[in-house]
Amino acid sequence: MILDEIIERTKADLEIRQKDIPLDLLGRTLASNPFAPRDVKPFLTATKEEPIRIIAEVKKASPSKGIIKEDFNPMEIAQAYSNSGANAISVLTEPHYFQGNLEYLTAIRRYVPTPLLRKDFIVDKYQIVEALVYGADFILLIAKALGTKEMKELYEYALHLGLEVLVEIHDKEDLTKAIKCGASIIGINHRNLDTFEMDMELCDKLIPMIPNGKIIVAESGVSNVDTIKRLSGIGADAFLIGEHFMRQASIEDEVTKFKNSLN
Ligand SMILES: O=P(O)(O)OC[C@@H](O)[C@@H](O)c1c[nH]c2ccccc12
């Protein structure tokens, strides 16, 4: 199971980092943290004026696709996203399978004003403190990777530090977990993280089961205006898009086109 494998590797890495800088020491750096997290909810909520919200992803590679972008410059990509009105930017920080880096987060936070998601496999409070120290505004928690109690603890810890949480689900059981932990931002991942199979009808099944008042994010495999129109019509507020943008000659034009899907 690839998800289990990634999580095992993440935990092994984490142990090394924690030996280097223990949690209490890392926590102490927060006193001088220049990156106060911003409230991302208004950025991600669809409104009449701005019905399509885009979370644009900075991603060099993935386990399902291999290298996605050869000449990968995270700062240039983030700047293009920001210039074209992306509402938030997702930065992959997982190093082995996605070739991400925590440092990308800080570099982007320094120069780009758009709110930032730390996209990683978060299983420990330590990674949440890191997210804050390195400049994230919100984090991802993957329901499939966590038990209900574990997820609730991590969720509340993030909120306690001022970070918002995108809770990712792929089926009804995941949704139950998300609701139990009180998630206000729920991401429906069309991609099964174990088989990489895509189900572009997943929102049709899951959105009707989500209580009112949640921010709904449609994740993965979104590559055209028709999909955005359709999913927006059934209740998606925001769209998390990586690969399609990474493959564009002009990222700006494509983000702008997607933002204007309903015009
Ligand atoms: O590149 P895509 O198909 O547009 O997908 C983006 C994003 O949804 C995907 O990278 C993702 C969704 N959930 C994740 C969890 C971990 C790593 C990556 C992901």
The ligand as an SDF file (V2000), in Angstrom:
LIG
                    3D

 19 20  0  0  0  0  0  0  0  0999 V2000
   -2.2620   17.2650   -9.6350 O   0  0  0  0  0  0  0  0  0  0  0  0
   -3.7390   17.1580   -9.4510 P   0  0  0  0  0  0  0  0  0  0  0  0
   -4.3220   15.9090  -10.0520 O   0  0  0  0  0  0  0  0  0  0  0  0
   -4.4420   18.3980   -9.9270 O   0  0  0  0  0  0  0  0  0  0  0  0
   -4.0050   17.0210   -7.8690 O   0  0  0  0  0  0  0  0  0  0  0  0
   -3.6770   18.0500   -6.9530 C   0  0  0  0  0  0  0  0  0  0  0  0
   -3.8840   17.5690   -5.5200 C   0  0  0  0  0  0  0  0  0  0  0  0
   -5.2340   17.3180   -5.3310 O   0  0  0  0  0  0  0  0  0  0  0  0
   -3.0390   16.3090   -5.2330 C   0  0  0  0  0  0  0  0  0  0  0  0
   -1.6940   16.6400   -5.3720 O   0  0  0  0  0  0  0  0  0  0  0  0
   -3.2860   15.7400   -3.8350 C   0  0  0  0  0  0  0  0  0  0  0  0
   -4.4790   15.6540   -3.2090 C   0  0  0  0  0  0  0  0  0  0  0  0
   -4.3560   15.1050   -2.0010 N   0  0  0  0  0  0  0  0  0  0  0  0
   -3.0680   14.8050   -1.7850 C   0  0  0  0  0  0  0  0  0  0  0  0
   -2.4310   14.2420   -0.6790 C   0  0  0  0  0  0  0  0  0  0  0  0
   -1.0760   14.1030   -0.7220 C   0  0  0  0  0  0  0  0  0  0  0  0
   -0.3460   14.4410   -1.8450 C   0  0  0  0  0  0  0  0  0  0  0  0
   -0.9580   15.0060   -2.9640 C   0  0  0  0  0  0  0  0  0  0  0  0
   -2.3330   15.1840   -2.9400 C   0  0  0  0  0  0  0  0  0  0  0  0
  1  2  2  0
  2  3  1  0
  2  4  1  0
  2  5  1  0
  5  6  1  0
  6  7  1  0
  7  8  1  0
  7  9  1  0
  9 10  1  0
  9 11  1  0
 11 12  2  0
 11 19  1  0
 12 13  1  0
 13 14  1  0
 14 15  1  0
 14 19  2  0
 15 16  2  0
 16 17  1  0
 17 18  2  0
 18 19  1  0
M  END
$$$$
